[in-house]
Amino acid sequence: MLRHSSASPLLSLPGAVPAEAPDDGVAAHYGDLFREQRALADGSGFVDLSHRGVVTVSGPERLSWLHLLLTQHVSELPPGQATEALVLSAHGHVEHAVYLVDDGETTWLHTEPGTQEALIAYLESMKFFYRVEVADRTDDFAVVHLPAGSLTEAPEGTVVREVAHGRDLFLPRAALESFAAAHGPAIGVLALEALRVEAHRPRLGLETDHRTIPHEVGWIGSAVHLQKGCYRGQETVARVHNLGKPPRRLVFLHLDGSEVHLPPHGTPIRLAADGEEGRQLGFVTTSARHHELGPIALALVKRNVPVDAPLIAGGTAAAQEVVVEP
């Protein structure tokens, strides 16, 4: 997977520990994971997400054109209103997740690290005669996340995408170090990931694989508008919503706190009663250490797994909470 060519300059801050894929290029933490989580939960500090892809779409027909391609209703998106959307395959599988806002002249999107080139290639292939221009702005702009409740003001002229759990700033990359100096403390991505897992928010490439449809991970409503058609994969979305159930479902796991190591992405999920030799029923998508809840995880399991069944993630006991109804 291609990524931005250089590591964040904020990795030079005291205590910075580099993150691993898919978040390599920014800091996992700056020396105190739980302190950073508590600060983020309290509305303090910022998270460096400068490794994420940044794409802009300009031109007078940008919103009506994006409306035809994305799962979200964006044809009349007001300036400053944030939303999220997916790009699906013809069979309804999730290919891209985009987080966007329009400033009245340009639509700004940020994407998972390294996915912007494939996204742009798809968008370019669908331009036809529409009056739109698509650009990769990753080299020019860095995404910075401010938590909900933050009193930090965005620098004048900065495009801001505000949602319930905070604000994403599209900050000129050249201003990243001066912003950090003025608005610390810097907080690593592991703290943000722990709060994401707590909130059950799916992430492309972690909660998804090549077979994922939006219903499995809870993207119906937040990223998929069911009252619009005319996008690739819409038939699958409508059919599953109206006539059936998705084959898998996202669950939240409370993990045994006595285990030293967290089960990594891909760890098999089985019924506890069957033990480690039992049939695999799913896999861990993201695990984290939470400052209040202890070790937690999201996992994707078969729809028919009983909602009250004790599970094991590898060799770690796991109690499940329903995220997506079976």
Backbone bond lengths (Angstrom), bond angles and torsions (degrees), N, CA, C in turn:
res aa  C-N    CA-C-N  psi(-1)  N-CA   C-N-CA  omega(-1)  CA-C   N-CA-C  phi
1 M - - - 1.466 - - 1.519 109.42 -
2 L 1.319 117.04 128.91 1.449 121.53 179.79 1.521 110.20 -76.42
3 R 1.308 116.24 145.75 1.455 121.37 -179.53 1.523 109.69 -135.60
4 H 1.338 114.36 171.52 1.448 118.01 173.90 1.518 108.86 -57.80
5 S 1.309 116.35 141.89 1.462 121.31 -165.27 1.518 114.36 -70.88
6 S 1.330 119.62 -18.16 1.451 119.25 -175.22 1.520 110.69 -131.67
7 A 1.329 115.04 152.19 1.453 120.75 177.48 1.519 109.81 -73.49
8 S 1.311 115.79 155.12 1.462 120.79 179.65 1.523 110.81 -62.30
9 P 1.335 117.63 139.54 1.469 119.42 174.97 1.522 112.33 -64.93
10 L 1.329 117.84 -17.55 1.463 120.38 -179.35 1.519 112.35 -74.76
11 L 1.331 117.31 -7.80 1.464 119.43 172.25 1.528 111.83 -67.76
12 S 1.322 116.97 -11.13 1.465 120.32 176.11 1.528 112.37 -86.24
13 L 1.325 118.26 -4.39 1.464 120.60 178.60 1.525 110.41 -67.49
14 P 1.338 118.19 153.09 1.468 121.25 -178.71 1.520 111.67 -56.97
15 G 1.343 116.20 132.69 1.453 122.20 175.56 1.506 116.17 82.49
16 A 1.329 118.38 -3.26 1.460 121.03 -174.87 1.528 111.25 -63.50
17 V 1.330 115.72 129.89 1.464 122.93 175.58 1.527 107.10 -117.41
18 P 1.332 118.74 121.36 1.466 120.43 -176.06 1.530 112.22 -62.15
19 A 1.329 115.18 142.39 1.461 120.85 176.62 1.518 110.50 -80.05
20 E 1.318 115.26 160.95 1.459 122.18 175.51 1.523 109.50 -96.91
21 A 1.329 116.48 167.36 1.454 121.78 178.58 1.537 110.57 -55.07
22 P 1.326 117.97 141.45 1.469 127.46 8.83 1.526 114.24 -87.78
23 D 1.337 117.17 8.84 1.463 120.20 -174.96 1.520 113.37 -105.69
24 D 1.348 116.79 18.98 1.459 118.06 177.34 1.525 109.77 -62.61
25 G 1.324 114.38 144.42 1.461 120.78 -176.61 1.510 112.94 111.62
26 V 1.340 117.15 -18.17 1.463 121.49 175.27 1.530 107.98 -128.37
27 A 1.331 116.28 179.95 1.470 120.78 -175.40 1.523 111.35 -85.75
28 A 1.340 116.24 135.34 1.464 120.89 169.98 1.521 109.75 -70.81
29 H 1.322 116.03 -43.75 1.456 121.93 175.94 1.518 108.03 -161.89
30 Y 1.333 114.83 171.90 1.465 121.08 -179.12 1.524 110.98 -117.98
31 G 1.342 115.80 32.12 1.452 119.43 171.50 1.508 116.17 112.68
32 D 1.352 118.28 -17.10 1.467 119.44 -177.91 1.522 108.53 -148.10
33 L 1.322 116.49 88.64 1.461 121.68 -172.47 1.521 112.44 -58.75
34 F 1.307 118.53 -47.32 1.464 119.99 -175.00 1.526 111.74 -71.60
35 R 1.336 116.72 -35.81 1.474 118.72 175.61 1.523 109.72 -61.85
36 E 1.320 116.16 -41.30 1.462 120.18 179.64 1.527 111.29 -65.73
37 Q 1.331 116.98 -39.45 1.463 119.55 176.59 1.520 111.67 -62.07
38 R 1.325 115.87 -45.36 1.466 119.26 -178.98 1.528 110.73 -63.20
39 A 1.322 116.49 -40.17 1.468 119.73 178.17 1.526 110.42 -61.93
40 L 1.324 116.69 -44.29 1.458 120.94 -179.15 1.528 110.20 -64.12
41 A 1.329 117.02 -43.64 1.459 120.95 179.32 1.523 111.70 -64.50
42 D 1.331 116.67 -27.97 1.465 121.43 179.62 1.523 113.03 -88.36
43 G 1.333 117.37 -2.07 1.464 120.20 177.52 1.506 114.38 90.93
44 S 1.322 117.60 21.86 1.461 120.84 -178.49 1.521 111.10 -109.62
45 G 1.336 115.59 156.50 1.446 121.74 172.90 1.517 113.88 74.99
46 F 1.334 115.39 -167.77 1.463 122.45 -179.94 1.521 107.95 -150.51
47 V 1.328 115.28 160.06 1.466 121.55 178.30 1.520 108.70 -116.91
48 D 1.317 115.45 127.48 1.463 122.48 177.08 1.530 109.01 -77.75
49 L 1.336 116.15 111.53 1.470 122.29 176.63 1.526 109.98 -117.30
50 S 1.328 115.09 35.39 1.470 119.91 -174.02 1.518 112.99 -70.89
51 H 1.340 117.72 -5.08 1.464 120.54 176.25 1.523 112.31 -83.79
52 R 1.326 117.91 -10.27 1.456 120.91 -178.41 1.526 111.06 -75.48
53 G 1.323 115.84 151.81 1.452 120.96 178.57 1.520 111.28 -76.70
54 V 1.324 116.36 143.79 1.470 122.39 177.96 1.524 108.35 -123.93
55 V 1.327 116.13 125.82 1.461 122.76 -178.51 1.514 108.30 -129.25
56 T 1.326 117.33 139.52 1.465 121.29 173.83 1.519 110.10 -119.36
57 V 1.327 114.06 148.84 1.459 121.85 173.52 1.523 106.74 -127.95
58 S 1.325 116.23 120.47 1.460 121.38 179.99 1.520 109.47 -120.76
59 G 1.333 115.39 172.88 1.457 120.91 -179.29 1.520 111.00 112.21
60 P 1.329 117.43 153.68 1.470 121.38 -173.22 1.524 114.39 -65.73
61 E 1.325 118.33 -20.03 1.462 120.43 -177.52 1.530 112.55 -106.45
62 R 1.347 117.43 16.12 1.452 121.03 -171.08 1.527 112.43 -60.70
63 L 1.345 118.49 -44.60 1.458 119.93 -175.21 1.527 111.78 -73.41
64 S 1.311 117.53 -42.04 1.469 118.95 178.13 1.524 111.00 -65.40
65 W 1.335 116.84 -33.26 1.465 121.26 177.55 1.522 111.38 -70.73
66 L 1.336 117.70 -47.51 1.462 120.83 177.63 1.528 111.42 -61.67
67 H 1.322 116.76 -32.97 1.455 121.04 178.44 1.526 111.74 -58.21
68 L 1.335 116.79 -32.88 1.457 121.58 -179.93 1.529 112.88 -75.48
69 L 1.331 116.85 -20.59 1.462 121.60 -171.75 1.519 113.58 -105.20
70 L 1.320 117.09 -26.46 1.455 122.08 -172.84 1.522 111.55 -102.57
71 T 1.331 115.81 160.98 1.456 121.51 179.80 1.525 112.99 -79.04
72 Q 1.322 116.92 -9.72 1.457 121.49 -175.52 1.526 110.36 -101.40
73 H 1.333 116.31 153.14 1.465 122.58 176.99 1.535 107.85 -81.67
74 V 1.328 116.84 105.43 1.471 119.91 -175.46 1.524 112.97 -125.98
75 S 1.321 118.44 4.36 1.469 119.81 -174.29 1.520 112.14 -63.27
76 E 1.328 117.00 -27.89 1.465 121.03 -179.34 1.530 110.52 -121.93
77 L 1.327 116.67 31.79 1.467 121.05 -177.92 1.525 110.19 -63.42
78 P 1.339 118.66 118.95 1.470 120.24 -179.47 1.532 111.18 -69.70
79 P 1.330 117.40 149.96 1.462 119.76 175.73 1.532 110.76 -56.56
80 G 1.338 115.43 134.32 1.455 121.21 177.25 1.506 115.78 87.29
81 Q 1.337 118.58 -9.19 1.466 120.66 -179.87 1.520 110.02 -88.52
82 A 1.326 116.61 120.14 1.456 121.35 -178.41 1.513 111.12 -79.98
83 T 1.313 116.01 150.31 1.461 121.74 171.42 1.521 108.58 -153.83
84 E 1.307 116.34 175.72 1.463 121.87 175.05 1.517 108.06 -136.14
85 A 1.323 116.72 155.62 1.458 120.85 -174.75 1.520 109.54 -154.79
86 L 1.318 114.68 166.50 1.460 121.89 179.57 1.525 109.67 -122.29
87 V 1.324 114.65 156.46 1.456 122.43 163.78 1.514 106.34 -111.87
88 L 1.329 116.30 126.00 1.449 121.59 -177.55 1.520 111.01 -108.41
89 S 1.324 115.84 158.54 1.452 121.29 170.65 1.529 108.77 -77.29
90 A 1.315 116.59 173.28 1.456 120.56 177.82 1.526 111.96 -60.55
91 H 1.335 117.13 -24.60 1.460 121.78 179.62 1.528 112.41 -93.81
92 G 1.328 117.64 5.54 1.455 121.12 176.78 1.502 115.76 87.76
93 H 1.329 118.29 9.11 1.458 121.05 178.19 1.525 110.17 -82.93
94 V 1.322 116.30 145.35 1.466 121.31 -176.10 1.524 110.12 -74.39
95 E 1.339 116.19 124.48 1.459 121.62 177.12 1.518 112.58 -108.38
96 H 1.317 117.67 -37.28 1.468 121.84 -179.58 1.521 109.60 -142.13
97 A 1.330 115.92 147.60 1.459 123.16 169.37 1.521 107.15 -121.68
98 V 1.334 116.42 128.29 1.462 120.69 -177.58 1.522 109.21 -125.73
99 Y 1.320 114.81 145.78 1.454 122.92 -178.20 1.518 106.25 -121.20
100 L 1.337 117.41 114.91 1.449 119.16 -163.93 1.515 113.26 -133.17
101 V 1.334 112.50 161.52 1.454 123.31 173.50 1.523 106.64 -154.45
102 D 1.328 116.17 148.14 1.459 121.26 178.00 1.522 108.54 -112.00
103 D 1.345 116.49 136.39 1.474 119.22 -178.76 1.527 112.96 -99.09
104 G 1.325 116.70 10.50 1.457 121.16 -178.70 1.513 113.14 100.99
105 E 1.325 116.45 -20.45 1.466 121.79 178.15 1.521 112.62 -128.74
106 T 1.314 116.18 -27.65 1.461 122.22 -175.58 1.522 109.50 -140.67
107 T 1.326 116.49 140.96 1.463 121.34 171.67 1.521 108.58 -94.90
108 W 1.334 115.39 126.97 1.463 122.54 -179.25 1.518 108.61 -107.20
109 L 1.344 116.03 132.57 1.454 121.83 179.75 1.518 109.43 -129.36
110 H 1.330 117.05 141.80 1.458 117.79 165.34 1.515 109.15 -120.45
111 T 1.325 115.06 150.32 1.455 123.24 -169.66 1.518 110.30 -134.40
112 E 1.326 115.79 171.10 1.457 120.02 175.85 1.532 110.53 -61.01
113 P 1.332 117.30 147.06 1.465 120.50 -178.86 1.529 111.79 -52.98
114 G 1.315 115.54 130.55 1.451 120.94 174.58 1.513 115.58 82.56
115 T 1.335 118.52 -3.24 1.469 119.77 -178.11 1.521 113.05 -95.63
116 Q 1.329 117.26 -6.92 1.464 118.44 -172.90 1.525 112.85 -66.06
117 E 1.330 118.47 -32.89 1.462 119.22 -178.31 1.529 111.58 -66.12
118 A 1.329 116.68 -42.94 1.461 119.80 177.59 1.523 110.76 -66.43
119 L 1.322 117.56 -38.50 1.461 120.89 177.10 1.518 110.70 -62.11
120 I 1.332 116.47 -46.33 1.462 120.25 -179.43 1.530 110.73 -63.52
121 A 1.323 117.07 -39.17 1.469 119.95 178.54 1.516 110.37 -60.56
122 Y 1.336 117.23 -41.68 1.459 119.92 177.92 1.530 110.51 -65.45
123 L 1.327 117.07 -47.15 1.462 119.66 -179.27 1.527 111.45 -60.59
124 E 1.316 116.87 -42.82 1.465 120.14 179.24 1.530 111.01 -61.62
125 S 1.325 116.68 -36.35 1.467 119.57 -178.75 1.521 112.33 -69.89
126 M 1.335 116.97 -15.07 1.460 121.22 -177.18 1.528 112.99 -107.96
127 K 1.322 118.55 11.05 1.469 120.54 -176.25 1.526 112.99 -70.41
128 F 1.320 116.33 -42.42 1.459 121.76 -177.46 1.531 110.05 49.24
129 F 1.330 117.76 -121.22 1.468 120.02 -177.50 1.530 112.44 -105.81
130 Y 1.335 116.16 14.05 1.466 118.59 179.17 1.525 110.80 -72.13
131 R 1.323 114.59 145.44 1.477 120.56 -179.59 1.535 108.64 -86.98
132 V 1.320 114.58 79.34 1.463 121.47 -179.57 1.523 108.87 -139.97
133 E 1.327 115.47 153.50 1.457 122.18 174.41 1.524 108.25 -131.14
134 V 1.323 116.06 129.03 1.460 122.50 -179.45 1.521 108.68 -109.13
135 A 1.328 117.12 134.84 1.472 119.96 -177.30 1.522 110.65 -139.54
136 D 1.318 115.77 142.34 1.467 123.00 171.40 1.523 107.79 -87.12
137 R 1.323 117.08 113.69 1.473 121.15 -177.26 1.526 111.19 -110.19
138 T 1.321 117.37 17.66 1.463 120.88 -176.22 1.521 112.20 -62.06
139 D 1.317 117.78 -34.73 1.465 120.34 179.84 1.519 112.28 -72.42
140 D 1.330 117.01 -18.77 1.462 121.15 -174.42 1.520 113.85 -103.77
141 F 1.336 116.96 -26.38 1.462 120.34 -173.78 1.530 110.88 -130.52
142 A 1.331 114.51 141.85 1.461 122.82 178.10 1.520 108.95 -115.96
143 V 1.318 116.60 137.11 1.460 120.92 175.45 1.524 108.77 -84.48
144 V 1.327 115.94 131.09 1.463 122.93 176.04 1.524 107.10 -126.84
145 H 1.316 117.55 132.43 1.465 121.83 -177.92 1.518 110.31 -104.50
146 L 1.340 115.58 128.49 1.466 122.61 172.32 1.523 107.93 -108.49
147 P 1.333 119.21 130.78 1.464 120.26 -176.38 1.519 112.42 -71.61
148 A 1.329 116.47 161.30 1.460 121.20 174.32 1.527 109.68 -57.49
149 G 1.312 115.75 136.11 1.451 120.75 -178.30 1.510 114.94 91.57
150 S 1.339 117.10 -6.22 1.462 120.02 -179.89 1.517 110.48 -65.55
151 L 1.340 115.86 138.59 1.461 121.72 178.05 1.523 112.11 -94.21
152 T 1.332 116.58 0.70 1.459 120.59 179.74 1.525 110.28 -66.28
153 E 1.311 116.39 131.38 1.460 120.91 177.37 1.524 109.23 -92.53
154 A 1.312 115.89 136.18 1.458 120.14 176.86 1.515 109.51 -67.56
155 P 1.338 117.66 139.25 1.465 119.45 176.18 1.524 111.12 -55.03
156 E 1.308 115.73 147.05 1.466 121.02 -177.00 1.533 110.61 -55.81
157 G 1.312 115.73 134.49 1.454 121.17 178.61 1.513 114.81 86.96
158 T 1.344 118.14 -3.43 1.463 121.12 -178.68 1.520 110.33 -77.60
159 V 1.319 116.78 135.09 1.459 121.12 173.49 1.528 108.33 -76.04
160 V 1.336 115.98 130.66 1.461 122.26 -174.45 1.522 109.06 -123.65
161 R 1.319 114.98 133.96 1.473 121.47 174.69 1.531 106.98 -114.96
162 E 1.348 116.92 109.57 1.464 121.30 -173.88 1.526 110.79 -108.27
163 V 1.341 115.18 128.13 1.460 122.23 176.71 1.524 108.19 -131.08
164 A 1.337 116.56 -177.86 1.463 119.98 -173.36 1.519 112.74 -61.49
165 H 1.347 117.81 -35.54 1.466 119.20 -175.54 1.528 113.45 -94.94
166 G 1.340 118.14 7.85 1.454 119.40 175.26 1.506 113.31 148.60
167 R 1.336 114.56 -167.52 1.463 121.74 -178.98 1.521 110.35 -124.47
168 D 1.325 115.53 136.87 1.457 121.69 172.65 1.527 108.07 -103.20
169 L 1.320 116.39 124.75 1.453 121.65 177.68 1.521 109.42 -101.46
170 F 1.333 116.70 133.81 1.462 121.75 170.86 1.526 106.25 -93.51
171 L 1.319 115.32 87.73 1.458 122.81 -170.56 1.529 109.95 -93.37
172 P 1.320 118.10 134.56 1.470 118.07 173.37 1.530 109.74 -51.94
173 R 1.323 116.22 129.81 1.466 120.20 -173.87 1.532 111.21 -58.22
174 A 1.315 117.36 -33.65 1.460 121.19 -179.54 1.527 112.09 -66.30
175 A 1.351 117.22 -18.58 1.466 120.52 -177.72 1.523 112.56 -97.11
176 L 1.335 118.02 3.65 1.458 121.04 -173.61 1.527 112.17 -62.22
177 E 1.328 117.76 -46.08 1.470 120.01 -176.75 1.520 111.53 -67.95
178 S 1.324 118.09 -40.40 1.467 119.51 179.37 1.530 110.81 -68.53
179 F 1.327 117.22 -35.32 1.464 120.29 175.73 1.530 109.99 -62.80
180 A 1.326 117.16 -44.15 1.464 121.52 -179.81 1.525 111.04 -61.91
181 A 1.314 116.69 -40.86 1.462 120.15 -178.88 1.523 111.44 -65.21
182 A 1.331 116.50 -32.07 1.459 120.42 -175.88 1.521 113.58 -90.36
183 H 1.330 117.34 -21.79 1.464 119.00 -168.31 1.526 113.85 -130.38
184 G 1.310 118.24 26.73 1.457 120.52 177.89 1.512 112.28 -65.34
185 P 1.338 117.72 177.18 1.460 125.52 9.11 1.528 112.93 -80.63
186 A 1.329 114.91 149.13 1.452 120.17 171.76 1.527 109.06 -72.75
187 I 1.331 115.79 140.33 1.465 122.22 -177.72 1.523 107.93 -126.57
188 G 1.323 116.25 136.32 1.455 120.33 -176.16 1.518 113.75 -78.14
189 V 1.334 115.30 166.81 1.463 120.31 -176.42 1.528 112.43 -69.62
190 L 1.356 118.85 -22.91 1.458 118.70 178.98 1.526 111.72 -63.95
191 A 1.321 117.47 -33.90 1.466 120.31 177.02 1.524 110.46 -66.80
192 L 1.316 116.60 -43.65 1.460 120.45 178.50 1.529 110.80 -64.55
193 E 1.337 116.84 -39.02 1.459 120.67 178.86 1.527 111.10 -64.96
194 A 1.325 118.05 -39.85 1.462 120.16 178.67 1.525 111.10 -61.84
195 L 1.321 117.30 -40.78 1.462 120.40 178.41 1.525 111.05 -71.49
196 R 1.322 116.96 -31.62 1.471 120.40 175.74 1.525 110.47 -65.53
197 V 1.324 117.18 -45.07 1.458 120.54 178.10 1.528 110.03 -61.82
198 E 1.323 116.84 -44.44 1.469 120.79 177.76 1.526 111.23 -56.22
199 A 1.332 116.80 -38.64 1.462 122.24 -177.60 1.526 113.34 -86.44
200 H 1.344 117.31 -0.55 1.473 122.66 176.45 1.526 112.55 65.49
201 R 1.326 117.88 29.40 1.474 119.89 -179.67 1.520 109.49 -88.33
202 P 1.341 117.89 121.58 1.470 120.41 -179.51 1.515 111.95 -73.01
203 R 1.320 114.77 157.06 1.460 121.28 178.35 1.526 109.15 -134.69
204 L 1.319 115.45 132.00 1.455 120.99 -179.95 1.525 110.66 -58.11
205 G 1.340 116.32 134.96 1.448 121.57 177.83 1.508 113.85 88.28
206 L 1.324 117.36 -16.09 1.456 121.74 175.16 1.530 109.64 -110.63
207 E 1.323 115.98 -59.95 1.469 119.39 175.63 1.532 111.99 -81.50
208 T 1.312 117.95 -2.95 1.465 120.55 -179.26 1.523 111.12 -122.26
209 D 1.337 114.49 155.64 1.455 122.07 167.74 1.528 107.19 -135.48
210 H 1.329 117.32 -167.24 1.460 119.96 -173.62 1.525 112.85 -69.41
211 R 1.341 117.90 -11.33 1.461 121.25 -178.37 1.523 113.19 -104.18
212 T 1.309 118.82 -3.53 1.459 121.51 -171.08 1.523 112.09 -67.07
213 I 1.335 115.72 131.54 1.465 121.57 167.86 1.523 107.69 -108.84
214 P 1.335 118.37 154.77 1.476 120.28 -170.34 1.519 114.94 -57.62
215 H 1.340 117.80 -32.14 1.459 121.40 -176.42 1.529 112.23 -62.87
216 E 1.330 117.51 -28.71 1.458 121.11 -173.69 1.521 113.00 -68.21
217 V 1.318 116.99 -29.49 1.467 119.83 -171.67 1.524 113.40 -115.61
218 G 1.338 117.20 8.31 1.453 119.56 175.33 1.507 115.60 86.74
219 W 1.334 117.53 21.97 1.468 120.36 179.55 1.530 113.68 -86.40
220 I 1.346 117.36 -6.63 1.457 118.77 176.03 1.525 108.59 -67.77
221 G 1.309 116.57 125.98 1.463 121.11 -177.68 1.511 111.76 100.96
222 S 1.313 117.68 -58.86 1.465 119.81 -177.77 1.522 112.27 -73.19
223 A 1.350 116.92 -38.20 1.461 120.58 -177.45 1.522 112.89 -123.52
224 V 1.324 117.18 -10.53 1.465 121.81 -178.71 1.524 108.78 -124.79
225 H 1.331 115.76 121.50 1.465 122.53 178.96 1.526 107.68 -95.27
226 L 1.340 116.61 117.68 1.459 120.21 -172.70 1.529 113.60 -80.38
227 Q 1.338 117.49 -10.07 1.462 119.32 -179.42 1.522 113.25 -98.52
228 K 1.311 117.12 14.91 1.459 119.60 175.76 1.523 109.21 -124.67
229 G 1.315 115.47 151.44 1.452 120.82 175.83 1.513 109.56 -119.29
230 C 1.313 115.85 -150.96 1.468 121.71 170.93 1.519 113.47 61.21
231 Y 1.334 117.17 43.51 1.461 119.60 168.96 1.516 107.74 -142.87
232 R 1.296 115.82 154.64 1.451 121.50 -179.18 1.531 110.41 -61.57
233 G 1.328 116.28 130.45 1.455 121.29 -179.86 1.510 114.69 89.87
234 Q 1.344 117.77 -1.79 1.462 121.46 -175.86 1.525 112.29 -62.15
235 E 1.331 117.39 -32.91 1.464 119.97 -178.49 1.527 111.04 -62.53
236 T 1.329 116.54 -41.27 1.469 119.77 178.21 1.522 110.92 -64.80
237 V 1.326 117.05 -43.95 1.460 121.09 179.32 1.520 110.43 -57.54
238 A 1.328 116.85 -48.12 1.467 120.80 -178.14 1.525 111.63 -66.80
239 R 1.327 117.38 -41.34 1.460 120.60 -177.37 1.530 111.22 -64.25
240 V 1.331 116.80 -46.36 1.466 119.68 -179.28 1.527 110.26 -66.51
241 H 1.327 116.85 -39.82 1.463 120.14 -179.42 1.528 111.51 -65.20
242 N 1.328 117.15 -40.58 1.460 120.88 -172.93 1.525 114.01 -90.51
243 L 1.318 117.48 -30.07 1.444 119.73 -168.56 1.521 115.33 -120.49
244 G 1.316 117.82 -14.87 1.457 117.52 -172.37 1.506 113.51 -150.50
245 K 1.300 115.13 -163.62 1.454 123.70 178.35 1.522 108.16 -128.92
246 P 1.332 117.64 148.74 1.467 118.70 177.14 1.522 110.62 -68.81
247 P 1.319 118.31 152.39 1.468 120.51 -176.75 1.519 114.14 -70.71
248 R 1.329 117.28 -20.14 1.464 121.02 -178.74 1.524 109.40 -132.93
249 R 1.313 116.14 166.56 1.467 120.01 178.60 1.526 109.96 -145.72
250 L 1.322 115.78 146.44 1.460 122.17 177.67 1.523 109.16 -80.17
251 V 1.342 116.11 136.49 1.466 121.70 176.32 1.529 108.97 -128.96
252 F 1.326 114.65 155.79 1.470 122.43 174.26 1.514 107.48 -104.13
253 L 1.322 116.64 135.32 1.456 121.39 -175.76 1.530 111.61 -118.97
254 H 1.322 116.14 133.74 1.458 122.51 164.95 1.521 106.41 -94.70
255 L 1.319 116.94 118.56 1.457 121.97 -174.60 1.525 111.23 -95.47
256 D 1.315 115.48 153.64 1.464 122.08 176.76 1.523 109.58 -58.64
257 G 1.333 116.14 118.44 1.458 120.66 -175.81 1.507 115.33 -74.14
258 S 1.335 117.69 -9.14 1.460 119.62 -179.43 1.529 112.55 -81.19
259 E 1.337 117.12 -11.95 1.456 120.65 179.97 1.530 110.24 -76.83
260 V 1.320 116.51 138.05 1.469 120.93 -178.87 1.513 111.28 -75.72
261 H 1.331 116.89 -40.41 1.459 121.19 -173.87 1.524 111.04 -105.29
262 L 1.324 115.57 141.84 1.456 121.17 174.14 1.525 109.49 -79.21
263 P 1.330 118.50 142.11 1.466 119.49 174.99 1.528 109.84 -69.23
264 P 1.323 118.37 124.99 1.460 120.25 -176.44 1.524 112.41 -75.33
265 H 1.334 114.80 170.01 1.457 121.73 175.27 1.526 109.81 -52.09
266 G 1.336 115.35 132.15 1.457 120.38 178.94 1.514 114.61 95.52
267 T 1.337 118.53 -8.11 1.469 120.80 179.12 1.525 110.12 -60.10
268 P 1.333 118.73 130.18 1.466 120.82 -177.93 1.528 112.56 -63.53
269 I 1.334 115.31 143.16 1.459 123.45 173.27 1.528 108.06 -106.41
270 R 1.348 115.57 131.82 1.468 121.33 178.07 1.527 109.15 -137.44
271 L 1.326 115.90 164.96 1.456 119.82 171.94 1.525 108.94 -68.51
272 A 1.328 116.33 134.52 1.463 119.66 179.91 1.526 110.90 -59.55
273 A 1.326 116.16 -34.36 1.461 119.55 -178.54 1.521 112.66 -65.50
274 D 1.331 116.84 -24.52 1.465 121.00 -179.06 1.521 112.91 -89.98
275 G 1.339 117.38 -13.84 1.457 120.59 179.95 1.518 113.27 72.36
276 E 1.332 114.92 -174.89 1.465 121.00 -174.13 1.523 113.38 -71.96
277 E 1.304 117.89 -9.31 1.457 121.17 177.10 1.530 111.38 -98.91
278 G 1.324 117.36 1.92 1.456 120.88 -178.35 1.517 112.59 -73.08
279 R 1.325 114.94 175.67 1.461 120.97 -178.43 1.528 110.38 -70.15
280 Q 1.338 116.48 134.90 1.461 119.88 178.14 1.516 109.75 -71.93
281 L 1.352 115.55 131.31 1.457 122.41 -176.86 1.518 113.02 -114.56
282 G 1.316 116.63 -1.05 1.452 120.39 -178.87 1.508 110.01 166.61
283 F 1.325 116.05 -163.26 1.460 119.73 -179.43 1.528 110.80 -152.89
284 V 1.326 114.87 153.39 1.465 121.47 174.35 1.523 108.54 -68.90
285 T 1.335 115.98 134.65 1.467 120.32 177.96 1.532 111.70 -101.26
286 T 1.335 117.31 -45.11 1.470 122.16 176.46 1.521 108.26 -146.86
287 S 1.328 116.97 134.49 1.464 120.83 173.37 1.528 108.64 -122.22
288 A 1.327 115.71 154.39 1.469 119.96 -176.06 1.516 109.77 -156.73
289 R 1.336 115.11 158.51 1.469 121.02 170.95 1.523 107.38 -102.92
290 H 1.328 115.31 118.62 1.460 121.55 -175.82 1.525 109.70 -99.55
291 H 1.332 116.25 142.64 1.462 120.23 -173.73 1.528 112.63 -67.25
292 E 1.328 119.05 -19.46 1.464 121.88 177.78 1.524 112.77 -116.37
293 L 1.324 116.98 -39.44 1.461 121.38 -173.20 1.516 113.40 -87.80
294 G 1.330 117.68 -12.79 1.452 120.33 -175.37 1.520 111.05 79.72
295 P 1.333 118.89 -152.76 1.460 120.55 -178.22 1.534 111.29 -72.73
296 I 1.336 115.25 128.45 1.461 122.18 -177.54 1.520 108.70 -136.88
297 A 1.321 116.04 167.47 1.457 119.48 179.71 1.524 110.04 -158.95
298 L 1.319 115.06 161.05 1.457 122.70 163.25 1.514 106.88 -108.20
299 A 1.326 116.15 149.51 1.458 121.02 179.02 1.517 109.50 -147.75
300 L 1.302 115.73 153.66 1.453 123.02 175.88 1.524 107.59 -109.28
301 V 1.334 116.09 120.90 1.467 120.23 -176.78 1.524 110.02 -127.88
302 K 1.312 116.20 163.88 1.457 120.97 176.46 1.527 109.17 -61.19
303 R 1.327 115.66 144.09 1.466 120.70 -174.88 1.525 112.44 -58.35
304 N 1.332 117.85 -35.09 1.458 120.18 -173.70 1.523 114.39 -85.54
305 V 1.326 118.78 6.46 1.465 120.47 173.65 1.535 107.95 -64.23
306 P 1.335 119.35 125.05 1.473 120.68 -179.45 1.529 111.22 -55.91
307 V 1.331 116.18 135.76 1.467 120.38 -173.98 1.520 112.63 -68.37
308 D 1.339 117.10 -19.28 1.464 120.08 -179.07 1.523 112.69 -104.77
309 A 1.328 117.25 8.42 1.462 120.25 -176.12 1.521 110.86 -77.93
310 P 1.329 119.08 128.65 1.470 120.67 170.88 1.527 109.73 -63.93
311 L 1.319 115.89 139.13 1.459 121.50 -176.61 1.522 109.82 -120.10
312 I 1.323 115.50 169.33 1.463 121.56 167.76 1.522 108.23 -130.96
313 A 1.317 114.71 139.24 1.467 122.16 176.07 1.524 106.13 -107.86
314 G 1.340 116.84 101.50 1.453 119.21 -167.89 1.515 107.55 65.84
315 G 1.331 116.75 -115.63 1.454 120.32 175.34 1.517 113.56 -107.52
316 T 1.347 117.46 11.82 1.460 121.94 -175.18 1.520 111.01 -100.46
317 A 1.331 117.02 126.13 1.465 120.93 177.61 1.518 110.26 -63.88
318 A 1.347 115.55 142.05 1.463 120.22 -175.33 1.519 109.68 -144.25
319 A 1.340 115.90 127.84 1.467 121.80 173.94 1.529 107.72 -101.74
320 Q 1.332 116.73 130.64 1.453 120.28 -173.10 1.518 113.36 -98.68
321 E 1.337 115.19 148.94 1.464 123.62 168.13 1.526 107.66 -120.62
322 V 1.320 116.77 142.46 1.459 121.50 -178.40 1.525 110.42 -72.34
323 V 1.311 117.17 128.95 1.456 122.97 169.87 1.529 108.92 -106.69
324 V 1.310 116.50 -54.61 1.461 123.02 175.46 1.522 108.21 -106.24
325 E 1.325 116.52 125.77 1.456 120.57 -178.32 1.525 111.16 -63.20
326 P 1.340 117.70 140.53 1.464 120.16 179.28 1.541 111.49 -71.71
